[in-house]
Amino acid sequence: MLAGALALFMRTDQVGVAATDAQVFYQLLTAHGLGMFVGWQYPFAYGLTFYILARFLKRPLYSFKMALWSGIVTLVGYYLILLSIAVGFGAGWYYLFPLPFYSAGAWSSASVALFMVSALVAEVGFVMFAYVALRTVYSTRIKSAGLGRFYDQPSVYRFMQSVGLDAYMPKATRDKLEPLPIPVVGTVVATLVLLFSTPTVMVEQMLGIVQITSPPFDVNALLAKNLFWLFGHPIVYFAFFIIVGMYYFLMPTFANRPLPSERWARAPWPLLLVSGVGVYSHHLFMDINQPLWVNLFSQSMSYLIGFASGLTIFTLVATMWRSKFNWNTASLFIVTSLVAWMVGGFIGEEQGTIAFDVYEHNTYIVPAHFHFNALAGVVMAAFGTFYFILPELLHRDFPSKVLGRIHFWTSAIGAFGMSGAFLALGLLGAPRREADVVVQSLAFTSSYAVWLDLALFFALVVGIGQLPFLYNLLKVFRGGRSSVKAVT
Amino acid sequence: MPIPFLSLSGDVGAGIPFLSALLLVLVGLGVFFLAWAIYSTRHPRNADRPPAWYQREPLYVLVVASVFIAFWAFTLPFVPLVSSGKMVPVQTIDVQAQQFAWSLNSTALPVNKPVMFHVTSKDVTHGFGVYDASGALIFQQQVMPGYPNDFTYTFRQTGVYTIRCIEYCGFGHPTMIATFVVVNA
């Protein structure tokens, strides 16, 4: 299962990276966004979750069969989505209603219907995954090898601990509780966010199918936009929160000392859970028809998530401070992703302020924000996790340290360079999602050209930088099938 | 009530120069902090226990929370719905958006007087982004079909302004450009 998820991670990642270079086609734009989310993020996050549950809970999955099927269903949905894009659908990964139904002749209703159905299939996979993951954490019917006392506690305590609420309990109570490892808290919070947000997008897509099949029916655009973003923003945290949970395991491991405070390490999680969903309306800041109080609430939630992220970084940096830190390919990736998280976070906070967003909404600052966070942050951290876990599972190291370092430096320089070029474009006011950003008739757009060239250059650096990784990966796997099975 | 350094390009919020400077300072401080932490691992000291400054985490909580609260309160008057609602327009411009063109009932607007854009869409959601002659994005709003998208703004400078669709609206999206002029009335 793990080996399968890891292989998928690689394959789909390459699709995503390739599409990054080709900014010109809206179909590719749609495929790139969805490829990264559904095709890469989900298989990776599923695999990592199952690894974390097995390793830190020391208990088998609630249902291995269902876990496997959740992955299969998600990927079937994903490949059907790709098919719908291949046959014409190109409304972007967030396909603002009613755009799918007004293609100006560019795509057919059939491709829209196929897209909606495929997305629903993938989402059924998400729910199956959430079910298996949460049952594995909470069920008392599974025999556990470790954490015995945890499952003897009342269920309300188990739930509160699983989302980090124990940090807010009095010391006397905390001392009596058997702590839950933080990576498990991360997967629970990520899965709960996924579970809260998936039904809303399913409703939106079902309404969309009704609109295609019975034309007089017209979905309200504002309702649809709210339903979509209640899903669309929270799910970006799905793989990310799981990664953040891993930080709390990896950083002490690299630094050869325990976390400075278990309590502060748990304190951010309830905040992340609430704000992870609550931030959603910052995608509607420029909608004058969205109720003001909803937007002000989401602005507050955007601040709260920045605050909670800051707490996390503070604790992780303290773990590293003047320690005997073990610098290797894995830790280089992990620490660099922390830097990117912080840089992308500051950009996000600026956009999360409504009065500032007037100048930044839908400009290149948005791709700058999420490429810092998703590419230089989550993907880099995923590589770090990968370099850490794989040798452990295979009982052997990557064959070449040098290739690992080349992979790190090219990925880091490329990811930061490209996101930085996006930021410059955004500050110049260049709109995102334009097939032709530079327009002959608009003299001021000529200043964008140099940054677009730089972005392409750095994107190529990232792309080429994956080759040494692929080579290293092929070598470490060659003839390693039996040992993988033996370990998992 | 425009606060001078906050209203570099108009009546709403802060302009790009302010935002760029803010980012530069924040990112600079953050990267400096992390770079210092990374450098500190070259000279391990008391490697078995956390740094003394970590005891001040409550101070961090206090400082960051107050910065956020200050930002919240300080920027509230500049939230488009709040600032736009306070102004009484002297002129209303009807703007209609459709795939893939803008149509305006007037292309000459007065300077230093509040004007209201009454923007509607015939088909999908468009983005009404207004650029000044230097290429700075000075304000924007989403144009949602089925709703009036009204927004009041006071232009401070005469000249040619460009409207660019900044919400993806179909394959012809990049061609959706129009211009108007702001003149002394």
Interface residues (C-beta under 8 A of the other chain):
Chain A: Y26 G90 A91 G92 L96 F97 P98 L99 Y102 S103 A104 A106 N220 A221 L222 K225 A255 N256 R257 P260 S261 W264 L284 M286 D287 I288 N289 L292 N295 L296 Q299 S300 Y303 G306 F307 G310 L311 F314 T315 V317 A318 T319 M320 W321 R322 S323 K324 F325 W327 V335 L338 V339 M342 V343 F346 I347 E350 T353 I354 A355 F356 V358 Y359 E360 H361 N362 T363 L423 L427 L428 G429 P431 R432 R433 E434 A435 D436 V437 V439 S441 L442 A443 F444 T445 S447
Chain B: S9 V12 G13 A14 G15 I16 L19 S20 L22 L23 L26 V27 G30 V31 F33 L34 A37 I38 S40 T41 H43 P44 R45 N46 A47 D48 R49 P50 P51 W53 Y54 E57 Y60 V61 V64 A65 F68 F71 W72 T75 L76 F78 V79 P80 L81 V82 S84 Q99 F100 D123 V124 T125 G127 G129 Y131 A133 S134 G135 A136 L137 I138 F139 Q140 Q141 Q142 M144 P145 G146 Y147 N149 D150 F151 T162 R164 I166 E167 Y168 C169 G170 F171 G172 H173 P174 I177
